[in-house]
Protein backbone atom coordinates (compact mmCIF):
# COMPACT_ATOMS: atom_id res chain seq x y z
CA UNK A 1 0.00 0.00 0.00
CA UNK A 2 1.29 3.45 -0.95
CA UNK A 3 1.80 5.79 1.99
CA UNK A 4 0.42 9.32 1.60
CA UNK A 5 2.97 12.09 2.29
CA UNK A 6 2.20 14.03 5.44
CA UNK A 7 1.93 17.74 4.93
CA UNK A 8 3.26 20.01 7.58
CA UNK A 9 0.83 22.40 9.11
CA UNK A 10 1.20 24.30 12.31
CA UNK A 11 -2.30 25.27 13.35
CA UNK A 12 -0.92 26.82 16.51
CA UNK A 13 0.95 29.37 14.38
CA UNK A 14 -2.18 30.34 12.50
CA UNK A 15 -4.30 30.29 15.65
CA UNK A 16 -1.87 32.54 17.48
CA UNK A 17 -1.69 34.80 14.45
CA UNK A 18 -5.47 35.21 14.33
CA UNK A 19 -5.60 35.72 18.10
CA UNK A 20 -3.04 38.53 17.87
CA UNK A 21 -4.88 40.02 14.89
CA UNK A 22 -8.13 40.04 16.86
CA UNK A 23 -6.43 41.54 19.91
CA UNK A 24 -4.91 44.29 17.73
CA UNK A 25 -8.29 45.14 16.22
CA UNK A 26 -10.05 45.19 19.60
CA UNK A 27 -7.25 47.23 21.16
CA UNK A 28 -7.35 49.76 18.33
CA UNK A 29 -11.13 50.04 18.64
CA UNK A 30 -10.90 50.54 22.38
CA UNK A 31 -8.12 53.11 21.99
CA UNK A 32 -10.52 55.28 19.97
CA UNK A 33 -12.64 55.63 23.12
CA UNK A 34 -9.65 56.03 25.43
CA UNK A 35 -9.80 52.52 26.87
CA UNK A 36 -7.33 49.66 26.68
CA UNK A 37 -7.09 45.92 27.22
CA UNK A 38 -5.48 45.41 30.64
CA UNK A 39 -3.12 42.63 29.47
CA UNK A 40 -1.79 44.47 26.40
CA UNK A 41 1.30 46.59 27.07
CA UNK A 42 2.25 47.30 23.45
CA UNK A 43 0.82 49.32 20.60
CA UNK A 44 -1.76 47.60 18.36
CA UNK A 45 0.59 47.90 15.38
CA UNK A 46 3.12 45.72 17.22
CA UNK A 47 0.46 43.05 17.75
CA UNK A 48 -0.32 43.28 14.04
CA UNK A 49 3.38 42.95 13.17
CA UNK A 50 3.67 39.81 15.29
CA UNK A 51 0.52 38.35 13.73
CA UNK A 52 1.82 38.93 10.21
CA UNK A 53 5.22 37.46 11.07
CA UNK A 54 3.62 34.24 12.37
CA UNK A 55 1.33 33.97 9.34
CA UNK A 56 4.23 34.46 6.92
CA UNK A 57 6.27 31.84 8.79
CA UNK A 58 3.39 29.35 8.55
CA UNK A 59 2.98 30.05 4.82
CA UNK A 60 6.71 29.55 4.25
CA UNK A 61 6.71 26.24 6.14
CA UNK A 62 3.68 24.97 4.25
CA UNK A 63 5.06 25.96 0.86
CA UNK A 64 8.39 24.31 1.65
CA UNK A 65 6.63 21.09 2.60
CA UNK A 66 4.56 21.15 -0.57
CA UNK A 67 7.68 21.72 -2.68
CA UNK A 68 9.47 18.81 -0.99
CA UNK A 69 6.46 16.55 -1.57
CA UNK A 70 6.32 17.58 -5.22
CA UNK A 71 10.02 16.89 -5.70
CA UNK A 72 9.72 13.48 -4.02
CA UNK A 73 6.77 12.51 -6.20
CA UNK A 74 8.66 13.54 -9.37
CA UNK A 75 11.62 11.27 -8.60
CA UNK A 76 11.59 7.96 -10.50
Phi and psi in degrees as GROMACS dihedral restraints (atoms count N, CA, C in turn):
[ dihedral_restraints ]
;  ai    aj    ak    al  type     phi  dphi    fc
    3     4     5     6     1   -82.0    20    10
    4     5     6     7     1   128.2    20    10
    6     7     8     9     1   -84.4    20    10
    7     8     9    10     1   133.2    20    10
    9    10    11    12     1   -74.9    20    10
   10    11    12    13     1   139.5    20    10
   12    13    14    15     1   -70.9    20    10
   13    14    15    16     1   137.3    20    10
   15    16    17    18     1   -84.5    20    10
   16    17    18    19     1   134.8    20    10
   18    19    20    21     1   -97.6    20    10
   19    20    21    22     1   135.8    20    10
   21    22    23    24     1   -77.3    20    10
   22    23    24    25     1   133.9    20    10
   24    25    26    27     1  -148.0    20    10
   25    26    27    28     1   136.2    20    10
   27    28    29    30     1  -116.1    20    10
   28    29    30    31     1    86.3    20    10
   30    31    32    33     1   -62.8    20    10
   31    32    33    34     1   -22.9    20    10
   33    34    35    36     1   -70.4    20    10
   34    35    36    37     1   -29.0    20    10
   36    37    38    39     1   -67.9    20    10
   37    38    39    40     1   -46.6    20    10
   39    40    41    42     1   -67.6    20    10
   40    41    42    43     1   -39.9    20    10
   42    43    44    45     1   -62.1    20    10
   43    44    45    46     1   -44.7    20    10
   45    46    47    48     1   -65.2    20    10
   46    47    48    49     1   -37.6    20    10
   48    49    50    51     1   -62.6    20    10
   49    50    51    52     1   -46.4    20    10
   51    52    53    54     1   -68.2    20    10
   52    53    54    55     1   -34.1    20    10
   54    55    56    57     1   -63.8    20    10
   55    56    57    58     1   -44.8    20    10
   57    58    59    60     1   -65.8    20    10
   58    59    60    61     1   -37.6    20    10
   60    61    62    63     1   -62.8    20    10
   61    62    63    64     1   -45.4    20    10
   63    64    65    66     1   -63.2    20    10
   64    65    66    67     1   -41.6    20    10
   66    67    68    69     1   -64.0    20    10
   67    68    69    70     1   -38.0    20    10
   69    70    71    72     1   -65.2    20    10
   70    71    72    73     1   -41.4    20    10
   72    73    74    75     1   -68.2    20    10
   73    74    75    76     1   -42.4    20    10
   75    76    77    78     1   -65.0    20    10
   76    77    78    79     1   -44.2    20    10
   78    79    80    81     1   -61.4    20    10
   79    80    81    82     1   -42.8    20    10
   81    82    83    84     1   -64.6    20    10
   82    83    84    85     1   -41.4    20    10
   84    85    86    87     1   -63.3    20    10
   85    86    87    88     1   -41.4    20    10
   87    88    89    90     1   -69.0    20    10
   88    89    90    91     1   -34.9    20    10
   90    91    92    93     1   -63.1    20    10
   91    92    93    94     1   -27.6    20    10
   93    94    95    96     1   -61.5    20    10
   94    95    96    97     1   -35.4    20    10
   96    97    98    99     1   -93.9    20    10
   97    98    99   100     1     3.1    20    10
   99   100   101   102     1    87.3    20    10
  100   101   102   103     1     9.1    20    10
  102   103   104   105     1  -102.6    20    10
  103   104   105   106     1   174.4    20    10
  105   106   107   108     1  -154.2    20    10
  106   107   108   109     1   155.1    20    10
  108   109   110   111     1   -74.2    20    10
  109   110   111   112     1   132.7    20    10
  111   112   113   114     1   -67.0    20    10
  112   113   114   115     1   -23.7    20    10
  114   115   116   117     1   -96.2    20    10
  115   116   117   118     1     1.5    20    10
  117   118   119   120     1  -103.3    20    10
  118   119   120   121     1   117.5    20    10
  120   121   122   123     1  -109.0    20    10
  121   122   123   124     1    11.4    20    10
  123   124   125   126     1  -124.8    20    10
  124   125   126   127     1   169.1    20    10
  126   127   128   129     1   -72.5    20    10
  127   128   129   130     1   151.2    20    10
  129   130   131   132     1   -58.5    20    10
  130   131   132   133     1   -31.3    20    10
  132   133   134   135     1   -66.8    20    10
  133   134   135   136     1   -29.0    20    10
  135   136   137   138     1   -70.3    20    10
  136   137   138   139     1   -38.7    20    10
  138   139   140   141     1   -62.2    20    10
  139   140   141   142     1   -40.6    20    10
  141   142   143   144     1   -65.2    20    10
  142   143   144   145     1   -40.6    20    10
  144   145   146   147     1   -60.4    20    10
  145   146   147   148     1   -43.7    20    10
  147   148   149   150     1   -65.8    20    10
  148   149   150   151     1   -39.9    20    10
  150   151   152   153     1   -63.0    20    10
  151   152   153   154     1   -43.5    20    10
  153   154   155   156     1   -66.5    20    10
  154   155   156   157     1   -40.1    20    10
  156   157   158   159     1   -61.7    20    10
  157   158   159   160     1   -42.9    20    10
  159   160   161   162     1   -66.2    20    10
  160   161   162   163     1   -40.1    20    10
  162   163   164   165     1   -65.7    20    10
  163   164   165   166     1   -41.6    20    10
  165   166   167   168     1   -65.1    20    10
  166   167   168   169     1   -39.6    20    10
  168   169   170   171     1   -63.1    20    10
  169   170   171   172     1   -42.3    20    10
  171   172   173   174     1   -63.8    20    10
  172   173   174   175     1   -42.3    20    10
  174   175   176   177     1   -62.9    20    10
  175   176   177   178     1   -42.8    20    10
  177   178   179   180     1   -63.5    20    10
  178   179   180   181     1   -42.4    20    10
  180   181   182   183     1   -64.3    20    10
  181   182   183   184     1   -43.1    20    10
  183   184   185   186     1   -65.7    20    10
  184   185   186   187     1   -43.3    20    10
  186   187   188   189     1   -64.9    20    10
  187   188   189   190     1   -37.5    20    10
  189   190   191   192     1   -63.8    20    10
  190   191   192   193     1   -42.4    20    10
  192   193   194   195     1   -65.2    20    10
  193   194   195   196     1   -41.1    20    10
  195   196   197   198     1   -64.6    20    10
  196   197   198   199     1   -39.3    20    10
  198   199   200   201     1   -64.3    20    10
  199   200   201   202     1   -44.0    20    10
  201   202   203   204     1   -61.7    20    10
  202   203   204   205     1   -41.1    20    10
  204   205   206   207     1   -66.1    20    10
  205   206   207   208     1   -36.9    20    10
  207   208   209   210     1   -67.7    20    10
  208   209   210   211     1   -41.1    20    10
  210   211   212   213     1   -66.0    20    10
  211   212   213   214     1   -40.9    20    10
  213   214   215   216     1   -64.5    20    10
  214   215   216   217     1   -37.0    20    10
  216   217   218   219     1   -75.0    20    10
  217   218   219   220     1   -22.3    20    10
  219   220   221   222     1   -82.7    20    10
  220   221   222   223     1   -17.2    20    10
  222   223   224   225     1   -70.2    20    10
  223   224   225   226     1   141.1    20    10
